[in-house]
Structures are given as structure tokens and as C-alpha cells.
Amino acid sequence: MSAKVLIAGACALALAACATGARKPDVALPAAYEAPAGSTQLSDETLDRWWTIFGDDELNGLEDQALKLSPDAKTQIARLQEAAATRNSTILQTYPTGDLTGSATRQTAYAIGGPSNSIFPVGGVTDTDQLNFNVSWELDFLGGLKDERRIARYDFAATQFDAEAAWASLVANVADSYFVARGLAIQLDDADEQLKIEQQLLSVAQAKSDHGIGAQSDADRIAGDFAQSQSQVSSLKAQEHAAQRLLLILVGRGREPVEQLPLAATVPDPPPLPEAVPGDLLTRRPDVREADMRVREAALQTKLAKEQLFPNLTLKPALGIVRTASPGIGVVLNAANQLVGFVPEQQTTASDFWSYGVGLNQPVLDIPRLLQDAKAQGARTEQAVIAYEQAVQNAYGDAENALVELSSDEERIKTLESGEASARRAYDAAVIRYKAGLDDITSVLTVEQEWRTDRSALTGERVQALRRAVQTYKALGGGWDYQPTQTAARSP
């Protein structure tokens, strides 16, 4: 079989292999969420720095510190620097390459059999200097080198979006930990207040017992509750300390004393439910954007795998300079230009040259293996498409669930606020009746327990609503420097 037939067959197989392409991702989303409609519009700039919505200067300062000082943030910066250098190196490898090589040698010869004479000089020093510049330039007639450059850029973009997702998680974790710590501060403040109230009740009960108008068992019962409250205060102090330490570590100040992070025993009201459109997730969520770039990269890798079946042409121009200085024989002439003798003389020659060549590489026996490699890469591309579709579905589920739960939290807070206010009024009335001798201690403690339970539930729900708001903004794609671009589903 002739070489022409083999090459023609290889090209036919290559054309057949390139006839298939990657499947277009199915990332269609509903027009609206199955959640209550939001009442607040969020611009891209606001969603980028969503924590400012809470109007908390302390939180804003912690977020800024985290983005500058946190080990997680510094790690992502180093990752991006590495990815940028790798991208640039990969791109530069697709352009013409060439090496400038040079050599310098010196050889010394000595006469062994006999002395040198003027006719036949033996021995001496020979110097040779050489400089070559060889270039290799692959012809990109199929666009493979251009695709490699695009792959490098897509890989860097995917790494960048992964880093952006890490930053978004960092700011969300800081806000979440901050609100948890503030909630613990409220619980500790409530526990201290409860301790004071029980101290007053214990004093009243003990005074009644001392004057014979009350049972000692009432004082003992309150004393038991007082001991439990003391234990709860100690536990809450330890939890608050741990929360402060975790928050300091998140913002990159892990070695500082926790006293340098004071926490107010209050929490802001949760922000109103934001307006959101599911389609924005394709461009706002960094994890979705990363999956988008992975699909683009994998599709080009499949194209490159198929192009390996085509011939590869390379131009190989070269330039060179050679200089040689070696022992030789010189002639001696008289005034009449007549030869009178010979003398040893160093002779120098120099030459330069240029050349060009064309290299052709056409796989023949490797075609079956290359076809299987292309099929394997096609399967990997399909996996990337599926991962992209899954990322979009997960993003939609995260956003919708967060919106539904945040809306529910708003309603629960209103209900619990009303219940806590009623329970507080009932407790104040029970204390007045007990001090007047109209009720026993059991009634007071029962009403107090109900009030404390309602107040604890309200505090927990307020903190939960704030944490849910953090999850909602993160789920909507907030917390990073968003820059709009095309998505894979909208591009060819």
C-alpha cells in the first residue's frame, strides 16, 4: 500500500471522527421561583457586597479584614497567581520556538614521531567557534494551536471562578459566625438577667420563710434554679469565647485576645426578602460559571483529540556561523613574487549558512488508538456537560429553598415577638402577685419559665433569620466581584 493511500485513508478517518460534537447543556430554568415574591431590588453592586445591607459597621469591618488578612483569601490569591503564570506559559508554547546554541572548542596537537618542519608542520592549536539559531514553527492550519490558547484561558477562568466561590464562602462564613456570636451574647445577657431575677426571688422567698409566712421549700427550690442559671451562664461564656476565637481566625486575627472583639448583645432585624430571577444564577453563581468554563474547556479538548488524526506540518528554518583557526603553512615570496620557502602560519576560516526545512507528521498505525482517545475525551466532555447541568439545578434548589425559608422566618419572628411580649406581661404580673402574697412560688416560676422559653425562641429565630439571609445572598451568587459574560448555553 503506498504512502499516498495511507495518508488519504487517515484523512478520511479524521474527517469522519470530527463529524460529531459536544452536546449542548440543558440549563433552562423557570421564569420565577416557587417562593413568595421579594420586595427589595438588589443591584449587582449591592449583591457583590451584600453584608453592607445589614447596616452593621462591625460586620463591615470584619468582612474587609477577612478579604485582606484571612489565610483562605491569601491562599486564593496565590492560586490565581499560579494559574495566571501557567496560562501564560501554555500560551507561549503555542508560538514559534527556537534555541540559540553556541560552542567553542580548542584542540592542541603535538608531534610524537619527529620534529615539525616548514614543509609539513605538525602540532599546534586549533580553535573552533560555532553559533546556531534553530527555529521550529508549527503551521496552525486547523486552528489547533488557537484552541490550545483558548483552553488555557478557559482553565484559568475556571480556576478564577473557583477562587471567587471560595471568597464568597469566606464572607458568608464570617457573617454567619458573627451572627451566631451575637446570638450567644444575647443569650448570655438573658442568662445574667435571669440570674439577677432569681437572686431577687430567692431573697424574697428566704425572707418569707424567715418570717414564717412562706415555706422553706420555696426558697430551696429557687436556690436550685439559681444554681442551674449559674451553670448556664458559665457554659454560655465558654461558647461565646469559642465563637469569638473562631471569628478571629476567619478574619486572619486568630492570635489576638478575644477581648479585642467585643460583641453587642443585640442583633439587627433581618432584611426584607429580595427580588430574584432564576436565570441570573447562570451568570451570578461562581460555581455555575466554573462549570460553564469546564464545559468549554472539555469541548475544545475533544476537538483537539480529533485533530490529532490530521497531518502536522512544521517549518524548521535555521541560521549558523562557524569560525575555525588552525595551524597551516604559509609561503615566503621575494621581491619578484618568487617562492623562496615555507613557514608555519595560523590560518582562519569563517562561514555562515542558513537553511529551511518542512516536517510532516501523519499518524498511520496510531489512528485506532487516537480514535479511542477521542472517544474517551468525548465521554469526559459529556461528564462536564452533566456536571454543569447538575450545578445549575443545585444552584436553583439552593436559591429557592433559601428564599422560602427566609420568608418563613419573617412570619415566625412576628408571631414570636407577639408571644414574647404577652409572656413578659404575664411574668411581671405574677411577680407582683407573689410579692403581695396572692400567688405561690410555683406560679411565678411556671410563668417565668414560659417567658424565658418564648424569649429564647425569639432570639434563636432572629439569629436564624439573619443566618438564613446570609445563605440567601450567597445562594443568589453574592459575595464576589461579579463581571457579566456569556454562558456556554448561549454560545455556539
C-alpha positions in Angstrom: 0.0 0.0 0.0 1.5 3.3 -1.0 2.1 6.3 1.3 -0.5 8.4 -0.6 -3.2 5.8 0.1 -2.3 5.6 3.8 -2.4 9.4 4.1 -5.7 9.6 2.2 -7.3 6.9 4.4 -6.1 8.7 7.6 -7.6 12.0 6.5 -10.9 10.2 5.7 -11.0 8.7 9.2 -10.1 12.0 10.7 -12.9 13.8 8.9 -15.3 11.1 10.0 -14.2 11.4 13.5 -14.6 15.2 13.5 -18.2 15.0 12.4 -19.5 14.6 16.0 -19.5 17.4 18.6 -20.3 18.0 22.3 -23.9 18.1 23.4 -25.3 21.5 24.3 -26.1 21.7 28.0 -29.7 21.8 29.1 -29.7 24.7 31.6 -33.2 26.1 31.1 -34.7 27.5 34.4 -38.2 28.5 35.3 -39.2 32.1 34.8 -39.7 32.6 38.6 -39.1 30.8 41.9 -41.8 28.9 43.7 -41.3 31.2 46.6 -43.0 34.4 47.9 -42.1 37.4 45.8 -39.5 39.6 47.2 -40.0 43.3 47.9 -36.4 44.6 47.6 -34.4 45.0 44.4 -30.7 44.2 44.6 -28.3 45.7 42.1 -25.2 43.7 41.1 -23.0 46.1 43.1 -25.1 45.6 46.3 -25.2 41.9 45.9 -21.4 41.9 45.4 -21.1 43.3 49.0 -24.4 42.1 50.4 -23.2 42.3 54.1 -23.5 46.1 53.9 -27.3 45.6 53.7 -27.3 44.8 57.5 -26.0 48.3 58.3 -23.5 46.9 60.9 -20.2 48.7 60.9 -18.6 46.0 63.0 -19.6 43.3 60.4 -18.4 45.5 57.5 -15.0 45.9 59.2 -14.7 42.2 59.8 -15.5 41.4 56.2 -12.9 43.8 54.9 -10.3 42.3 57.2 -11.2 38.8 56.1 -10.7 39.7 52.4 -7.3 41.1 53.2 -5.9 39.1 56.1 -7.6 35.7 56.1 -5.3 32.7 55.2 -8.1 31.5 52.9 -8.1 34.8 51.0 -4.3 34.8 50.7 -4.4 31.2 49.5 -6.8 32.0 46.7 -4.6 35.0 45.6 -1.6 32.6 45.4 -3.7 30.1 43.4 -4.6 32.8 40.9 -1.0 33.9 40.6 0.0 30.3 39.9 -2.9 29.8 37.4 -2.1 33.0 35.6 1.6 32.0 35.2 0.5 28.5 34.0 -1.9 30.1 31.5 0.8 32.4 30.1 3.3 29.6 29.8 0.9 27.3 28.0 0.0 30.1 25.5 3.6 30.9 24.8 4.3 27.3 24.0 1.9 27.5 21.0 4.0 30.2 19.3 7.3 29.5 17.3 10.1 28.2 19.4 13.8 28.4 18.9 17.1 27.9 20.7 20.3 29.9 20.3 23.2 27.4 20.7 26.9 28.0 20.6 30.1 26.2 21.2 33.8 27.0 21.4 36.5 24.3 21.3 40.3 24.4 21.4 42.4 21.4 20.4 46.2 21.2 20.8 48.3 18.7 18.8 51.9 17.6 19.5 54.4 15.9 17.2 55.3 12.4 18.5 57.4 10.7 15.8 59.7 13.6 14.9 60.1 17.4 14.9 57.9 19.6 12.8 59.4 21.2 9.7 58.4 24.1 7.5 57.1 21.8 4.8 54.9 19.6 6.9 54.1 21.3 10.2 52.8 19.0 12.9 51.0 20.2 16.0 49.6 23.5 17.1 46.4 24.9 18.4 43.1 24.7 16.6 40.2 27.0 17.8 36.6 26.4 16.5 33.7 28.7 17.4 30.1 28.0 16.3 26.8 29.7 16.8 23.4 28.3 15.6 19.8 29.5 15.8 17.2 26.8 15.1 13.5 27.6 14.9 10.5 25.3 14.9 7.2 26.8 13.7 4.1 24.6 13.6 1.6 25.6 11.0 -1.8 26.1 12.6 -3.9 25.4 9.5 -6.6 23.6 11.6 -6.7 26.1 14.4 -5.4 23.6 17.0 -2.9 26.0 18.4 -5.5 28.7 18.7 -7.7 26.1 20.5 -4.9 25.3 22.9 -4.7 29.0 23.8 -8.4 29.2 24.4 -8.2 26.1 26.6 -5.5 27.7 28.7 -7.7 30.8 29.1 -10.8 28.7 30.0 -8.8 26.8 32.5 -7.6 30.0 34.2 -11.2 31.4 34.2 -12.4 28.2 35.8 -9.8 28.5 38.5 -10.7 32.1 39.0 -14.3 31.3 39.5 -13.4 28.6 41.9 -11.4 31.2 43.9 -14.3 33.6 43.7 -16.5 30.9 45.1 -14.0 30.4 48.0 -14.2 34.2 48.7 -18.0 34.1 48.6 -17.9 31.2 51.1 -15.4 33.1 53.3 -17.5 36.3 53.6 -20.6 34.1 54.2 -18.9 32.2 57.0 -17.7 35.4 58.6 -21.2 36.8 58.6 -22.7 33.5 59.8 -20.2 33.2 62.7 -20.7 36.9 63.6 -24.4 36.5 64.0 -24.0 33.2 65.9 -21.6 35.0 68.3 -24.1 37.9 68.6 -26.8 35.5 69.4 -24.7 33.9 72.1 -24.1 37.3 73.6 -27.8 37.9 73.8 -28.4 34.5 75.4 -25.6 35.3 77.9 -27.2 38.7 78.6 -30.5 37.0 79.2 -28.9 34.4 81.4 -27.3 37.1 83.5 -30.7 38.9 83.8 -32.4 35.6 84.8 -29.7 35.1 87.4 -30.4 38.5 88.9 -34.2 37.9 88.9 -33.8 34.5 90.6 -31.4 36.1 93.1 -34.2 38.6 93.9 -36.8 35.8 94.1 -34.5 33.8 96.4 -34.2 36.8 98.7 -38.0 37.3 98.8 -38.6 33.6 99.4 -35.9 33.4 102.1 -37.3 36.5 103.8 -40.9 35.0 103.8 -39.5 31.7 105.2 -37.6 33.6 107.9 -40.8 35.5 108.9 -42.9 32.4 108.9 -45.1 33.5 106.0 -43.6 31.2 103.4 -42.2 27.7 103.1 -38.5 27.0 103.2 -39.1 24.5 100.4 -39.9 27.5 98.1 -36.5 29.1 98.9 -34.8 25.8 98.4 -36.5 25.3 95.0 -35.4 28.8 93.9 -31.9 28.1 95.1 -31.8 25.0 92.9 -32.9 27.0 89.9 -30.3 29.7 90.8 -27.5 27.1 90.7 -28.7 25.9 87.3 -28.7 29.5 86.0 -25.1 30.0 87.3 -24.1 26.8 85.4 -25.8 28.1 82.2 -24.0 31.4 82.4 -20.7 29.6 82.7 -21.5 27.4 79.7 -22.6 30.4 77.6 -19.4 32.3 78.4 -17.4 29.4 77.1 -19.5 29.2 74.0 -19.1 32.9 73.4 -15.4 32.7 73.8 -15.2 29.8 71.3 -17.3 31.8 68.8 -15.2 34.9 69.2 -12.0 32.8 68.6 -13.5 31.2 65.5 -14.4 34.6 64.1 -10.9 36.0 64.8 -9.4 33.0 62.9 -11.7 33.5 60.0 -10.7 37.2 59.6 -7.0 36.4 60.0 -6.6 37.6 63.6 -6.5 34.3 65.3 -3.7 35.1 67.8 -5.4 38.2 69.2 -7.2 38.2 72.6 -10.9 37.7 72.3 -11.4 40.9 74.3 -10.4 42.8 71.2 -13.6 41.5 69.5 -16.5 42.9 71.6 -20.0 41.7 70.7 -23.1 43.7 71.4 -26.0 41.7 72.9 -28.3 42.7 70.1 -28.9 41.6 66.5 -30.3 43.7 63.7 -33.7 42.9 62.1 -33.3 40.5 59.1 -33.5 42.4 55.7 -36.7 42.0 53.6 -37.0 39.3 51.1 -35.0 40.3 47.9 -36.3 40.1 44.4 -34.6 37.4 42.3 -34.8 35.8 38.9 -33.7 32.2 38.4 -31.9 33.0 35.1 -29.5 35.2 36.9 -27.9 32.2 38.5 -26.2 31.3 35.2 -24.1 34.4 35.4 -24.1 35.3 39.2 -23.1 32.0 40.8 -19.3 31.4 40.6 -19.7 27.6 40.9 -22.0 27.6 37.9 -19.6 29.9 36.0 -16.8 27.5 36.8 -18.8 24.5 35.5 -19.5 26.6 32.3 -15.8 27.1 31.7 -15.1 23.4 32.3 -17.6 22.5 29.6 -15.9 24.9 27.2 -12.5 23.5 28.0 -13.6 19.9 27.6 -15.3 20.6 24.3 -12.1 22.1 22.9 -10.1 19.2 24.3 -12.4 16.9 22.3 -11.8 18.9 19.2 -8.1 18.8 19.7 -8.2 15.0 20.3 -9.9 14.6 16.9 -7.4 16.9 15.2 -4.6 14.6 16.2 -5.6 12.4 13.3 -4.6 15.1 10.8 -1.1 15.7 9.4 1.1 18.1 11.3 3.3 20.5 9.3 6.3 22.2 10.9 8.7 24.8 9.4 12.3 24.5 10.6 14.4 27.4 9.5 18.0 27.7 10.8 20.9 30.2 10.8 24.6 29.5 11.7 28.1 30.9 11.9 31.3 28.9 12.1 34.8 30.2 12.6 38.0 28.0 12.6 41.6 28.9 13.4 44.1 26.1 12.8 47.8 25.6 12.1 48.8 25.8 8.4 51.6 26.6 6.0 52.4 30.0 4.7 54.7 30.8 1.7 57.6 33.2 1.6 58.0 35.3 -1.6 60.8 37.5 -2.7 60.5 40.9 -4.2 59.8 39.3 -7.6 57.0 37.3 -6.1 59.0 34.1 -6.4 58.7 31.3 -3.9 61.6 31.1 -1.6 60.3 28.9 1.2 57.5 27.8 3.5 56.8 28.8 7.1 54.2 27.6 9.7 51.3 30.0 9.8 47.9 30.1 11.7 45.0 30.0 9.2 41.5 31.3 9.9 38.3 30.4 8.0 34.8 31.7 8.7 31.5 30.8 7.1 27.8 31.4 7.7 24.8 29.5 6.5 21.0 29.3 6.5 18.6 26.5 5.8 15.0 25.7 6.0 13.0 22.5 6.1 9.5 21.3 6.4 8.5 18.4 8.7 5.4 16.3 8.1 3.9 14.0 10.7 0.9 11.9 9.7 -0.2 9.2 12.2 -1.0 6.0 10.4 -0.7 3.0 12.7 -1.7 5.1 15.7 -5.1 6.0 14.2 -7.1 3.3 16.1 -5.6 4.5 19.4 -6.2 8.1 18.6 -9.8 7.4 17.7 -10.3 5.7 21.1 -8.6 8.6 22.8 -11.0 11.0 21.1 -14.0 8.8 22.2 -12.6 8.9 25.8 -12.3 12.7 25.7 -15.8 12.9 24.3 -17.1 10.9 27.3 -15.2 13.3 29.6 -16.9 16.2 27.8 -20.3 14.6 28.4 -19.4 14.3 32.1 -18.5 18.0 32.1 -21.9 18.9 30.5 -23.7 16.8 33.1 -21.8 18.4 35.9 -22.7 21.8 34.5 -26.4 20.9 34.4 -26.2 19.5 37.9 -24.5 22.7 39.1 -27.4 24.8 37.6 -30.0 22.6 39.3 -28.2 22.7 42.6 -27.9 26.5 42.4 -31.7 26.8 41.6 -32.6 24.5 44.5 -30.3 26.4 47.0 -31.7 29.7 46.0 -35.3 28.7 46.1 -35.1 26.9 49.4 -33.2 29.8 51.0 -35.9 32.2 49.7 -38.7 30.1 51.0 -37.1 29.6 54.4 -36.2 33.3 54.8 -39.9 34.2 54.0 -41.0 31.7 56.7 -38.6 33.2 59.2 -40.1 36.6 58.7 -43.5 35.3 59.6 -42.2 33.4 62.6 -40.5 36.4 64.0 -43.7 38.4 64.0 -45.5 35.6 65.8 -42.8 35.1 68.4 -42.5 38.8 69.1 -46.2 38.9 70.0 -45.9 35.8 72.1 -42.8 37.0 74.0 -44.4 40.4 74.8 -47.5 38.6 76.2 -45.4 36.2 78.3 -43.4 39.1 79.7 -46.5 40.9 80.8 -47.8 37.7 82.4 -44.5 37.2 84.3 -44.4 40.8 85.6 -48.0 40.4 86.9 -47.1 37.1 88.6 -44.1 38.6 90.4 -46.3 41.4 91.7 -48.9 38.9 92.9 -46.3 36.8 94.6 -44.7 39.7 96.4 -48.2 40.7 97.6 -48.8 37.1 98.8 -51.6 36.4 96.4 -49.7 33.6 94.5 -47.2 30.9 95.5 -43.8 30.5 94.1 -44.8 27.7 91.8 -47.0 30.0 89.7 -44.2 32.6 89.5 -41.6 30.0 88.3 -44.0 28.5 85.8 -44.8 31.8 84.2 -41.1 32.8 84.3 -40.2 29.6 82.5 -42.7 30.2 79.8 -41.4 33.8 79.3 -37.8 32.6 79.2 -38.7 29.9 76.7 -40.6 32.4 74.5 -37.7 34.9 74.7 -35.1 32.2 73.9 -37.2 31.1 70.9 -37.4 34.7 69.7 -33.7 35.2 70.0 -32.9 32.0 68.3 -35.3 32.8 65.4 -33.9 36.2 65.0 -30.4 34.8 64.7 -31.6 32.0 62.4 -33.3 34.6 60.1 -30.1 36.5 59.9 -28.1 33.4 59.1 -30.8 32.4 56.5 -30.4 35.8 54.9 -26.6 35.2 54.6 -27.4 31.8 53.0 -29.9 33.5 50.6 -27.4 36.1 49.4 -24.8 33.5 48.9 -27.2 31.2 47.1 -28.1 34.1 44.7 -24.5 34.5 43.8 -23.4 37.3 46.0 -20.2 38.0 47.8 -17.7 38.3 44.9 -16.7 40.8 42.2 -19.3 39.8 39.6 -18.4 40.5 35.9 -21.1 39.5 33.3 -20.0 37.2 30.5 -21.7 34.9 28.0 -22.6 31.4 29.3 -21.9 28.2 27.5 -25.6 27.6 26.9 -25.9 30.9 25.0 -22.8 30.5 22.8 -22.2 28.2 19.8 
